[in-house]
Amino acid sequence: MEQQVRQPRAGKAARTILEWIEELLIAAVTIAVICTFVCRIVTVTGTSMVPSFQDGDRVLVVHDWNGVEQGDVVVAVNVLDEPIIKRVIATEGQTVDFDYEAGAVLVDGQPVDETQFGLENGITEEPYSSFELLEFPQTVPEGCVFVLGDNRAVSEDSRYLDVGMIDTRNILGKAVFHLLPLKSLGPVK
């Protein structure tokens, strides 16, 4: 007859606890890697993106390995004191200008159709601010994008010298999904 070797209960419990700790550590490291390199939840601060986003909204921001395109909503860091959320209007090599009489943004001489972003055309007014403005037309340098807030009247964006063209290395990612409030739940336009 074979004799069964019984393990003490304390040894089995300790091994079970160690297995749980190992699983929790693996899960924590996986979550940390995903949150650092793949996606983040960002809280919108301010009203510069109204009507698309309100102050306090939460959005899922995903790192885009393929770069950003015109119309993408991005979160940029190292621009002002806190991260900013803005819409990409032009990418490297494109020339940006404004037709304030028509309320239009011009990219390469053509008015941008902002209805494709869920906005009205004709929303761009000449900014009245104590901040120093760039002179236009401006050509977007290599490795940069030109961004504007959807609420142009209050948005501190690439029109201003303090912000200027955004280096793509400072883009945290693209806003892809509106999480909160629940009434806004869905993909970002």
C-alpha positions in Angstrom: 0.0 0.0 0.0 1.1 3.4 -0.9 1.3 5.8 1.9 -0.1 9.3 1.3 2.0 12.1 2.5 -0.2 14.8 4.0 0.9 18.3 3.9 0.2 20.5 6.9 -2.7 22.8 6.5 -0.6 25.9 7.2 1.8 25.1 4.3 -1.1 24.7 1.9 -2.7 27.9 3.0 0.6 29.8 2.7 1.1 28.4 -0.9 -2.5 29.5 -1.8 -1.8 33.0 -0.4 1.5 33.2 -2.4 -0.3 32.2 -5.6 -2.9 34.9 -5.0 -0.2 37.5 -4.4 1.6 36.4 -7.6 -1.6 36.7 -9.6 -2.4 40.2 -8.2 1.2 41.4 -9.0 0.9 40.1 -12.6 -2.5 41.9 -12.9 -1.1 45.1 -11.4 1.9 45.2 -13.7 -0.3 44.4 -16.7 -2.6 47.3 -15.8 0.3 49.7 -15.3 1.8 48.8 -18.7 -1.6 49.3 -20.4 -2.2 52.6 -18.6 1.3 53.9 -19.4 1.7 52.8 -23.1 -1.8 52.1 -24.5 -4.7 54.1 -23.0 -5.7 56.4 -20.2 -8.8 58.0 -18.8 -8.6 61.8 -18.9 -10.8 64.4 -17.3 -11.6 67.5 -19.4 -10.7 70.7 -17.7 -12.3 74.0 -18.9 -14.7 74.9 -21.6 -12.4 75.2 -24.7 -14.0 72.1 -26.3 -17.7 73.0 -25.8 -20.0 71.7 -27.4 -18.0 68.5 -27.9 -16.8 68.2 -24.3 -17.9 69.9 -21.1 -15.7 70.7 -18.0 -15.4 67.5 -16.0 -16.2 65.0 -18.8 -14.1 61.9 -18.9 -12.7 60.4 -22.1 -10.7 57.4 -23.0 -7.4 58.5 -24.6 -5.5 55.9 -26.7 -1.9 56.2 -27.9 -2.0 56.2 -31.6 1.1 54.5 -33.0 0.2 55.7 -36.6 0.1 59.4 -35.8 -2.8 61.8 -35.8 -4.9 63.2 -38.6 -6.9 66.3 -39.2 -10.1 66.2 -37.1 -8.6 64.0 -34.4 -9.2 65.2 -30.8 -5.9 64.9 -28.9 -4.6 65.4 -25.4 -1.2 67.2 -25.3 1.2 67.6 -22.4 4.1 69.9 -21.8 2.4 72.7 -23.5 0.8 74.7 -20.8 0.6 74.1 -17.0 -1.8 71.2 -17.4 -2.7 68.8 -20.3 -4.8 70.3 -23.0 -7.5 68.7 -25.2 -7.9 70.1 -28.7 -8.8 69.2 -32.2 -6.1 68.8 -34.9 -6.8 71.2 -37.7 -3.6 70.8 -39.7 -0.6 68.4 -39.8 3.0 68.9 -40.9 3.6 70.7 -44.1 0.0 72.2 -44.3 -0.5 75.9 -44.3 -3.1 77.4 -41.8 -4.8 80.8 -42.3 -8.0 82.4 -41.1 -10.8 84.2 -42.9 -12.4 86.0 -40.0 -15.1 87.6 -42.1 -16.4 84.2 -43.1 -15.5 82.7 -39.7 -13.4 80.0 -41.4 -10.2 78.2 -40.8 -8.3 77.7 -44.1 -5.9 74.8 -44.6 -3.9 75.0 -47.8 -6.2 77.8 -48.9 -9.4 75.8 -48.5 -12.0 76.3 -45.8 -12.2 73.4 -43.3 -15.6 71.8 -43.3 -16.2 71.7 -39.6 -19.6 70.0 -39.9 -17.6 66.7 -40.3 -16.6 67.2 -36.6 -20.1 67.8 -35.5 -19.6 71.6 -35.4 -21.1 74.5 -37.3 -19.1 76.3 -40.0 -18.3 79.9 -39.4 -17.4 79.6 -35.7 -13.9 81.1 -35.9 -13.8 84.7 -34.8 -10.8 86.9 -34.4 -9.5 86.3 -30.9 -9.6 89.2 -28.4 -7.0 88.4 -25.8 -4.0 89.8 -24.0 -2.0 86.8 -25.1 0.3 87.2 -28.0 -1.0 85.8 -31.3 1.0 84.1 -34.1 1.0 85.8 -37.4 -0.8 84.0 -40.2 -0.6 82.2 -42.6 1.7 79.7 -40.8 3.0 76.4 -42.2 3.0 73.6 -39.7 6.6 72.4 -39.2 7.7 68.8 -39.5 6.8 66.7 -36.5 4.1 69.1 -35.4 0.3 69.7 -35.6 -1.9 72.8 -35.4 -4.7 72.5 -32.9 -7.8 74.5 -32.1 -10.5 74.2 -29.4 -14.1 73.8 -30.6 -15.1 76.8 -28.5 -12.9 79.2 -30.3 -13.9 82.3 -28.3 -12.3 80.9 -25.1 -9.8 78.4 -26.4 -6.1 79.0 -25.8 -4.7 77.0 -28.7 -2.2 77.0 -31.6 -3.2 80.6 -32.6 -1.3 81.8 -29.5 2.4 82.1 -29.1 2.2 80.4 -25.7 0.9 77.2 -27.3 2.0 77.4 -30.9 2.4 74.3 -33.0 2.2 71.1 -30.9 5.2 68.8 -31.2 3.7 65.3 -31.9 6.0 63.9 -29.2 3.9 65.8 -26.7 0.7 64.2 -27.8 -0.5 61.8 -25.1 -3.0 60.2 -27.4 -6.3 60.5 -29.3 -9.6 60.9 -27.4 -11.6 57.9 -28.8 -14.5 57.3 -26.4 -16.6 59.6 -24.3 -17.1 57.8 -20.9 -18.8 60.3 -18.6 -21.4 61.7 -18.2 -23.3 58.7 -19.3 -25.6 60.7 -21.5 -22.6 61.4 -23.7 -21.4 57.8 -23.7 -20.0 56.8 -27.1 -17.3 57.3 -29.7 -15.7 60.8 -30.0 -16.7 62.7 -33.1 
